[in-house]
Amino acid sequence: MTLTFTDIFCGAGGSSIGLTAAGFELKLAANHWDRAIATHAANFPAAEHLCADVSNYEMRRLPRTDVLWASPICTEISPAGGRRRTSRQLDLLEQGPIASAGFERTRATFHDVIRATEVHRYRVVLVENVVDVATDWELFDWWLAGMKTLGYTVQFVSVSSAHVGGKGNPHAPQWRDRLYMVFTRDGIKKPDVEPRPLAWCTVCDKQVRARQAWRKQRVRKIGKYRRQYDYRCPNSTCRHALVEPYVLPAAAAIDWTDLGVRIGERADHGLPALRPNTLRRIQTGLDLFGEPTMVTVNHTGHNDHGRAYPAASGPLPTRTAKIGDGLASPPFLVPSGGTWREDPTSVGVPMPARTTRENDAILCPPAGGAFYVKNYGGHADPKHMVKPVDKQPLGTVTASDHHALVIPYRRGAKPHRLDQPISTVATREQHALMHPAVAVEDCRYRMLRPREQLRAQRFPDSYLVTGNIGEQTMQAGNAVSSNVAQWLAHQVAQVL
């Protein structure tokens, strides 16, 4: 028998992607915004679609299904939400108008979940929302009591999208703390929905299934990663050491064929000047992530000659006949859409949570005469492993550092660029590296595209999203991370 589900706040379809990937059949998807329904219907043509304000809808008209998924996203409660925002730098209206319904009804009430459940008595109800709803909404306990009265037991799942994934369900390259509530009807076995992400325990020296460890005793395990809980090794031999689960970096979602326009040349391309706050954030990012790293690829093995090391730590290693060293300085993301988040972030970690209005820009330090290095095997000829950064797009990007400027120098001599022959190597150490201050105007900068935002929510590239840039960005920000929906649905399917 095929398990079925209804998605009453479907948005662009992240939850539907996840549940269908877990083997469920979508019967009906509902949303108040016609743009979101157009996107959803284009990708799920076999399902019925309803464009309506669910709060005023007769729930008896919904189809009877095994599972209900509901995402009554409260943007007013989110830390990135409207109630705490005083201004925003990125005005999505500049990238295309958004219908008022897209903004005004991004939140649907939790009461609709009770109304639908009272009529259809779903076997399982899955509700997704921001973590803060449990503490900031004064009727939260009253709402839970209503679901309990209808005969349901609740399990709270607090997890970041970055920590969910596995075989057939890739991780989302985004930090996105959310609260998922799994309501199971009385008489049905509760599913196992405890997050156990893979991690490496450095004490046990092996891979483990990490367990959540809450910093304070809590009746309800509701909170955010690194604030209310951490992950620890399940083994007692290491005294349950702290571990970091594996994650997919932001770099995995970025299109590296487009590095953007040099900031100093934005006017030449008809682009507006960047605002002071954005320039300040860029400078902060250069200070944080502009540290150059030497990468040696003409040695193998697990010794210091085969690893990356800080360029400021000492001279170059012994010169050989092969091109073997590169200096890399990583690109990073700069918040460019509002005031709630200020700090730039490395592309080597997951993105910050995607929102409906905010966006990030990718900032790439200038290349100068540098080259980038492919620090993996595959070619015996080193010329295939090093590429000039100023003549062609980057190749496949991993989580390692990538760009910077190299200037070898010798005591008492003038510094010269990497694209010139190195001066005579004497018996003493005479060559080292300088990392000149990077001018903000020399960096390349562009906003993240809607497709990159969607990748952060683990949407496949084949997924069709309708609307202008502003509407697509909003759909991505409102979406559920499909990897989490797939994991929860898989666990639910085991008991149904």
C-alpha positions as CSV (number, residue, x, y, z in Angstrom):
1,M,0.0,0.0,0.0
2,T,1.3,3.4,-0.9
3,L,1.5,5.9,1.9
4,T,-0.1,9.3,1.2
5,F,0.3,12.8,2.5
6,T,-1.2,16.3,2.3
7,D,1.0,19.4,2.4
8,I,-1.2,22.3,3.5
9,F,1.5,25.0,3.6
10,C,3.6,23.7,0.7
11,G,5.5,26.8,-0.4
12,A,7.9,26.0,-3.3
13,G,7.9,22.3,-2.4
14,G,10.8,21.4,-0.1
15,S,8.7,19.3,2.2
16,S,7.0,17.6,-0.8
17,I,10.4,16.8,-2.4
18,G,11.4,15.1,0.8
19,L,8.3,13.1,1.4
20,T,8.0,11.9,-2.1
21,A,11.7,10.9,-2.1
22,A,10.9,8.8,1.0
23,G,8.2,6.9,-1.0
24,F,5.0,8.9,-0.1
25,E,2.4,10.0,-2.6
26,L,1.3,13.6,-2.6
27,K,-2.5,14.0,-2.9
28,L,-2.9,17.7,-2.3
29,A,-0.6,20.8,-1.8
30,A,-2.0,24.1,-0.6
31,N,-0.6,27.6,-0.3
32,H,-2.0,31.1,-0.3
33,W,0.5,32.5,-2.8
34,D,-0.2,31.8,-6.5
35,R,3.5,32.0,-7.4
36,A,4.4,29.2,-5.0
37,I,1.5,27.1,-6.3
38,A,2.7,27.7,-9.9
39,T,6.1,26.4,-8.9
40,H,4.8,23.5,-7.0
41,A,2.4,22.4,-9.7
42,A,5.1,22.6,-12.3
43,N,7.1,19.9,-10.4
44,F,4.2,17.8,-9.0
45,P,1.7,17.8,-11.9
46,A,-0.1,14.6,-10.6
47,A,-1.1,16.2,-7.3
48,E,-4.1,18.4,-6.7
49,H,-3.2,22.0,-6.0
50,L,-5.1,24.5,-3.9
51,C,-4.4,28.3,-4.0
52,A,-6.3,29.6,-1.0
53,D,-6.1,31.1,2.5
54,V,-6.2,27.8,4.4
55,S,-7.5,29.6,7.5
56,N,-10.8,30.2,5.7
57,Y,-10.9,26.8,4.0
58,E,-13.4,24.0,4.8
59,M,-11.1,21.2,5.9
60,R,-13.6,18.5,5.0
61,R,-12.8,19.2,1.4
62,L,-9.2,18.1,1.9
63,P,-8.4,14.5,0.8
64,R,-8.0,11.8,3.5
65,T,-4.3,10.8,3.7
66,D,-2.0,9.0,6.1
67,V,0.2,12.0,6.9
68,L,-0.2,15.7,7.2
69,W,2.8,18.0,6.7
70,A,2.3,21.6,7.9
71,S,4.8,24.4,7.9
72,P,3.0,27.4,9.4
73,I,6.2,29.5,9.3
74,C,6.1,32.5,11.7
75,T,8.4,35.1,10.3
76,E,7.5,37.4,13.1
77,I,9.0,34.9,15.6
78,S,12.2,34.0,13.6
79,P,15.4,35.9,14.5
80,A,15.5,36.9,10.9
81,G,11.9,37.9,10.9
82,G,10.1,41.2,10.3
83,R,9.3,42.2,13.9
84,R,13.0,42.7,14.7
85,R,14.1,44.2,11.5
86,T,14.5,48.0,11.3
87,S,15.8,48.2,7.8
88,R,17.3,46.0,5.0
89,Q,20.0,46.7,2.5
90,L,18.8,44.3,-0.2
91,D,15.4,45.4,-1.5
92,L,14.1,42.4,-3.5
93,L,11.6,44.7,-5.2
94,E,14.7,46.0,-7.2
95,Q,15.0,42.4,-8.5
96,G,11.3,42.2,-9.5
97,P,8.0,43.0,-7.8
98,I,6.5,40.5,-5.3
99,A,2.7,40.3,-4.9
100,S,1.5,41.5,-1.5
101,A,0.1,38.0,-0.8
102,G,3.7,36.7,-0.8
103,F,4.6,39.0,2.1
104,E,1.4,39.4,4.0
105,R,0.5,35.7,4.4
106,T,3.9,34.1,4.8
107,R,2.5,33.0,8.2
108,A,-0.5,30.7,8.5
109,T,-1.9,30.0,12.0
110,F,-1.2,26.8,13.9
111,H,-5.0,26.6,14.5
112,D,-5.4,25.3,11.0
113,V,-3.3,22.2,11.9
114,I,-5.8,21.4,14.6
115,R,-8.8,22.0,12.3
116,A,-7.4,19.7,9.6
117,T,-6.4,17.0,12.2
118,E,-9.8,17.1,13.9
119,V,-11.5,16.2,10.6
120,H,-9.2,13.7,9.1
121,R,-7.4,12.1,12.2
122,Y,-4.2,11.6,10.3
123,R,-2.0,8.7,11.5
124,V,1.0,11.1,11.8
125,V,1.1,14.9,11.7
126,L,4.5,16.6,11.0
127,V,4.8,20.3,11.9
128,E,7.9,22.4,11.1
129,N,8.7,25.8,12.5
130,V,11.4,28.1,14.0
131,V,12.7,27.0,17.3
132,D,11.6,30.3,19.0
133,V,7.9,29.5,18.5
134,A,8.1,27.2,21.6
135,T,9.2,30.1,23.8
136,D,7.9,33.2,22.1
137,W,4.4,32.2,21.3
138,E,2.2,32.4,24.4
139,L,-0.4,30.0,23.1
140,F,2.1,27.2,22.3
141,D,1.3,25.0,25.3
142,W,-2.4,25.6,24.7
143,W,-2.0,24.5,21.1
144,L,-0.1,21.3,22.1
145,A,-2.9,20.5,24.5
146,G,-5.3,20.7,21.7
147,M,-3.4,18.1,19.7
148,K,-3.1,15.9,22.8
149,T,-6.9,16.1,23.3
150,L,-7.3,14.8,19.7
151,G,-5.3,11.7,20.7
152,Y,-1.7,12.5,19.7
153,T,1.6,12.1,21.3
154,V,4.3,14.6,20.4
155,Q,8.0,14.2,19.8
156,F,10.2,17.3,19.5
157,V,13.1,17.2,17.1
158,S,15.5,20.1,17.2
159,V,18.1,19.8,14.4
160,S,20.0,21.9,11.9
161,S,19.6,21.1,8.2
162,A,23.4,20.8,8.0
163,H,23.4,17.7,10.1
164,V,20.8,15.6,8.3
165,G,21.8,13.4,5.5
166,G,23.1,10.0,4.4
167,K,23.0,7.5,1.6
168,G,20.4,8.7,-1.0
169,N,19.8,11.9,1.0
170,P,22.6,14.4,0.7
171,H,23.1,17.0,3.4
172,A,21.9,20.6,3.0
173,P,24.9,23.0,2.9
174,Q,23.1,25.4,5.3
175,W,22.9,26.1,9.0
176,R,19.2,26.1,9.6
177,D,18.0,25.3,13.1
178,R,14.4,24.3,13.1
179,L,11.9,22.6,15.4
180,Y,10.1,19.6,14.0
181,M,7.1,18.2,15.9
182,V,6.1,14.6,15.2
183,F,2.5,13.9,16.3
184,T,1.7,10.2,16.3
185,R,-1.9,9.0,16.8
186,D,-2.5,6.9,19.9
187,G,-2.1,3.2,19.2
188,I,0.7,3.7,16.6
189,K,4.3,3.1,17.5
190,K,6.3,6.2,17.7
191,P,9.0,6.6,15.1
192,D,12.7,6.9,16.0
193,V,13.4,10.5,15.2
194,E,16.5,11.1,17.3
195,P,19.2,12.8,15.2
196,R,22.3,10.7,15.1
197,P,24.6,12.4,12.6
198,L,27.9,10.8,11.5
199,A,31.0,12.4,13.2
200,W,34.6,11.6,13.8
201,C,35.6,11.0,17.4
202,T,39.3,12.1,17.7
203,V,39.6,10.3,21.1
204,C,38.2,7.0,19.9
205,D,39.9,7.5,16.5
206,K,36.8,6.3,14.6
207,Q,33.6,7.3,13.0
208,V,30.6,7.3,15.3
209,R,26.9,8.1,15.4
210,A,26.8,11.3,17.5
211,R,24.2,11.9,20.1
212,Q,22.7,15.2,21.1
213,A,23.9,16.4,24.6
214,W,21.8,19.1,26.1
215,R,23.6,21.7,28.2
216,K,20.8,21.8,30.8
217,Q,18.2,19.3,31.9
218,R,15.1,19.9,29.8
219,V,11.6,18.4,29.9
220,R,11.4,19.4,26.2
221,K,14.4,19.0,24.0
222,I,13.9,22.2,22.1
223,G,16.8,24.5,21.2
224,K,19.6,25.4,18.8
225,Y,22.9,23.8,18.0
226,R,25.9,25.2,20.0
227,R,23.5,27.2,22.2
228,Q,21.3,24.6,24.0
229,Y,22.9,21.4,22.8
230,D,26.0,19.9,21.3
231,Y,26.9,16.5,19.9
232,R,28.9,13.9,21.8
233,C,30.4,10.5,21.1
234,P,28.1,7.7,22.2
235,N,31.1,5.7,23.6
236,S,31.8,5.8,27.4
237,T,35.5,4.9,26.8
238,C,36.2,8.5,25.7
239,R,33.8,9.9,28.3
240,H,31.5,11.0,25.6
241,A,33.8,13.4,24.0
242,L,32.5,16.4,22.1
243,V,32.4,15.8,18.3
244,E,31.5,17.8,15.2
245,P,29.2,16.1,12.8
246,Y,30.1,16.0,9.1
247,V,28.6,18.9,7.1
248,L,28.5,19.9,3.5
249,P,30.1,23.4,2.9
250,A,28.5,26.4,1.3
251,A,31.0,26.0,-1.5
252,A,29.0,23.0,-2.7
253,A,26.0,25.3,-3.6
254,I,27.9,28.0,-5.3
255,D,28.3,28.4,-9.1
256,W,32.1,29.0,-9.4
257,T,31.9,29.8,-13.1
258,D,30.7,33.3,-12.1
259,L,32.9,35.1,-9.6
260,G,31.2,38.4,-10.0
261,V,32.3,41.9,-10.9
262,R,35.3,43.7,-9.5
263,I,34.0,46.1,-6.9
264,G,36.0,49.0,-8.2
265,E,34.4,48.5,-11.6
266,R,30.7,48.2,-10.6
267,A,29.9,51.6,-12.0
268,D,31.3,50.5,-15.4
269,H,28.8,47.6,-15.4
270,G,25.9,49.8,-14.5
271,L,25.7,48.5,-10.9
272,P,25.1,50.7,-7.9
273,A,27.9,51.4,-5.4
274,L,27.9,49.1,-2.3
275,R,26.7,50.6,0.9
276,P,29.1,51.4,3.8
277,N,27.8,48.4,5.9
278,T,28.5,46.0,3.1
279,L,32.0,47.4,2.6
280,R,32.6,47.1,6.3
281,R,31.5,43.5,6.3
282,I,33.7,42.8,3.3
283,Q,36.7,44.2,5.1
284,T,35.8,42.1,8.2
285,G,35.7,39.0,5.9
286,L,39.1,39.8,4.4
287,D,40.5,40.2,7.9
288,L,39.0,36.9,9.0
289,F,39.4,34.7,5.9
290,G,42.2,36.4,3.9
291,E,45.0,34.5,5.7
292,P,47.0,32.9,2.9
293,T,47.7,29.2,2.9
294,M,50.4,27.3,1.1
295,V,49.4,24.1,-0.7
296,T,52.1,21.6,-1.7
297,V,51.1,19.0,-4.2
298,N,54.5,17.7,-5.6
299,H,55.0,15.5,-2.5
300,T,52.8,12.6,-1.3
301,G,52.3,11.0,2.0
302,H,51.0,12.2,5.3
303,N,53.9,14.5,6.3
304,D,54.3,18.2,6.4
305,H,55.4,18.3,2.8
306,G,52.1,17.0,1.6
307,R,49.8,19.2,3.5
308,A,48.6,22.8,3.5
309,Y,50.2,25.1,6.0
310,P,49.9,28.8,6.9
311,A,52.0,30.9,4.5
312,A,53.2,33.1,7.4
313,S,54.7,30.2,9.3
314,G,58.0,30.1,7.4
315,P,59.9,29.9,4.1
316,L,59.1,27.7,1.2
317,P,60.1,24.1,1.3
318,T,62.9,22.7,-0.9
319,R,62.4,23.7,-4.5
320,T,62.1,20.8,-7.0
321,A,61.8,20.5,-10.7
322,K,58.0,20.4,-10.6
323,I,55.5,23.1,-10.0
324,G,54.3,22.2,-6.6
325,D,53.2,25.1,-4.4
326,G,50.3,27.5,-4.5
327,L,49.0,30.1,-2.2
328,A,45.3,30.0,-1.6
329,S,43.0,32.5,0.1
330,P,39.4,31.5,0.4
331,P,36.3,33.3,-1.0
332,F,33.6,34.0,1.6
333,L,30.0,35.1,1.9
334,V,29.0,38.6,2.9
335,P,25.5,39.3,4.4
336,S,23.9,41.8,2.0
337,G,20.3,41.8,2.8
338,G,19.6,43.2,6.3
339,T,20.7,44.0,9.7
340,W,19.9,40.9,11.8
341,R,23.1,39.1,10.6
342,E,26.4,41.0,10.3
343,D,29.2,38.6,10.2
344,P,30.7,37.2,6.9
345,T,31.1,33.4,6.7
346,S,33.6,31.1,5.1
347,V,32.4,29.0,2.1
348,G,34.1,26.0,3.9
349,V,31.2,25.7,6.3
350,P,27.4,25.5,5.6
351,M,25.6,28.7,4.7
352,P,23.6,30.7,7.3
353,A,19.9,30.0,7.2
354,R,18.2,31.2,4.0
355,T,15.4,33.7,4.5
356,T,12.7,35.2,2.3
357,R,14.3,38.6,2.0
358,E,18.0,38.3,3.0
359,N,20.7,37.3,0.7
360,D,24.5,36.8,0.7
361,A,27.1,37.9,-1.8
362,I,30.1,35.9,-2.7
363,L,33.4,37.8,-2.3
364,C,36.5,36.5,-4.1
365,P,39.8,38.2,-3.2
366,P,41.9,39.4,-6.2
367,A,44.0,36.9,-8.0
368,G,46.9,39.0,-9.2
369,G,49.5,36.7,-10.7
370,A,48.6,33.7,-8.6
371,F,47.4,30.3,-9.5
372,Y,45.1,27.8,-7.9
373,V,46.0,24.2,-7.1
374,K,43.9,21.1,-7.4
375,N,45.0,19.3,-4.3
376,Y,43.9,15.8,-5.3
377,G,45.1,13.0,-7.5
378,G,44.2,12.2,-11.1
379,H,46.9,13.6,-13.2
380,A,50.6,12.7,-13.3
381,D,51.4,15.9,-15.2
382,P,51.5,18.8,-12.7
383,K,50.4,21.3,-15.4
384,H,46.9,19.8,-15.1
385,M,46.8,20.4,-11.4
386,V,47.6,24.1,-11.4
387,K,45.6,26.8,-13.2
388,P,45.9,30.6,-13.4
389,V,43.0,32.2,-11.7
390,D,42.9,35.2,-14.0
391,K,42.4,33.4,-17.3
392,Q,39.7,30.8,-16.8
393,P,36.9,29.8,-14.4
394,L,37.6,27.7,-11.3
395,G,37.4,23.9,-11.7
396,T,35.4,21.8,-9.3
397,V,35.5,23.3,-5.9
398,T,36.0,21.4,-2.6
399,A,36.0,22.6,1.0
400,S,39.6,23.7,0.8
401,D,41.0,27.2,0.5
402,H,41.3,28.6,-3.0
403,H,42.5,32.1,-3.9
404,A,45.2,34.6,-3.0
405,L,48.3,36.5,-4.1
406,V,51.8,35.1,-3.9
407,I,54.9,37.4,-3.8
408,P,58.2,35.6,-3.1
409,Y,61.0,37.9,-1.8
410,R,64.7,37.7,-0.8
411,R,66.4,39.7,1.9
412,G,67.9,42.8,0.5
413,A,66.2,42.4,-2.9
414,K,63.1,43.8,-4.4
415,P,60.0,41.6,-4.2
416,H,58.7,40.2,-7.4
417,R,55.6,38.4,-8.6
418,L,54.9,34.7,-8.9
419,D,54.7,35.0,-12.7
420,Q,58.4,35.9,-12.8
421,P,61.3,33.4,-12.4
422,I,62.3,32.8,-8.8
423,S,65.7,34.3,-8.0
424,T,68.8,32.2,-7.4
425,V,68.4,29.9,-4.4
426,A,71.4,30.0,-2.2
427,T,72.5,27.8,0.7
428,R,70.6,29.8,3.2
429,E,66.9,30.2,3.5
430,Q,66.2,33.3,1.5
431,H,62.7,33.0,0.0
432,A,59.5,33.5,1.8
433,L,56.0,34.8,1.1
434,M,54.3,38.1,1.7
435,H,50.6,38.6,1.8
436,P,49.9,42.2,0.8
437,A,46.8,43.9,2.1
438,V,43.9,43.2,-0.2
439,A,42.0,46.3,-1.3
440,V,38.3,45.9,-1.1
441,E,37.8,47.5,-4.6
442,D,40.0,44.8,-6.1
443,C,37.7,42.0,-4.9
444,R,35.0,40.4,-7.0
445,Y,31.5,40.5,-5.6
446,R,28.1,39.3,-6.6
447,M,24.8,38.3,-5.0
448,L,24.0,34.6,-4.6
449,R,21.6,33.5,-7.3
450,P,18.2,31.9,-6.5
451,R,19.5,28.6,-7.8
452,E,22.3,28.7,-5.2
453,Q,19.8,29.6,-2.5
454,L,17.7,26.6,-3.6
455,R,20.7,24.3,-3.5
456,A,21.2,25.4,0.1
457,Q,17.7,24.0,0.8
458,R,18.7,20.8,-1.0
459,F,16.5,21.4,-4.0
460,P,17.8,19.5,-7.1
461,D,19.0,21.6,-10.0
462,S,16.3,20.0,-12.2
463,Y,13.6,21.6,-10.0
464,L,11.7,24.3,-11.9
465,V,11.1,27.6,-10.0
466,T,8.9,30.2,-11.5
467,G,8.9,34.0,-11.0
468,N,11.4,36.8,-11.1
469,I,14.6,36.9,-8.9
470,G,12.8,38.4,-6.0
471,E,10.0,35.8,-6.0
472,Q,12.4,33.0,-6.5
473,T,14.5,34.2,-3.5
474,M,11.5,34.4,-1.4
475,Q,10.4,30.9,-2.3
476,A,13.8,29.5,-1.4
477,G,13.9,31.3,1.9
478,N,10.4,30.1,2.9
479,A,11.1,26.5,1.9
480,V,11.7,23.5,4.1
481,S,15.1,21.8,3.7
482,S,14.1,18.7,1.7
483,N,16.8,16.5,3.3
484,V,15.2,16.9,6.7
485,A,11.7,16.2,5.4
486,Q,13.0,13.1,3.6
487,W,14.7,11.8,6.8
488,L,11.6,12.3,9.0
489,A,9.3,10.8,6.4
490,H,11.6,7.7,6.1
491,Q,11.5,7.2,9.8
492,V,7.7,7.6,9.9
493,A,7.3,5.2,7.0
494,Q,9.0,2.5,9.2
495,V,6.1,2.5,11.7
496,L,3.3,3.0,9.2
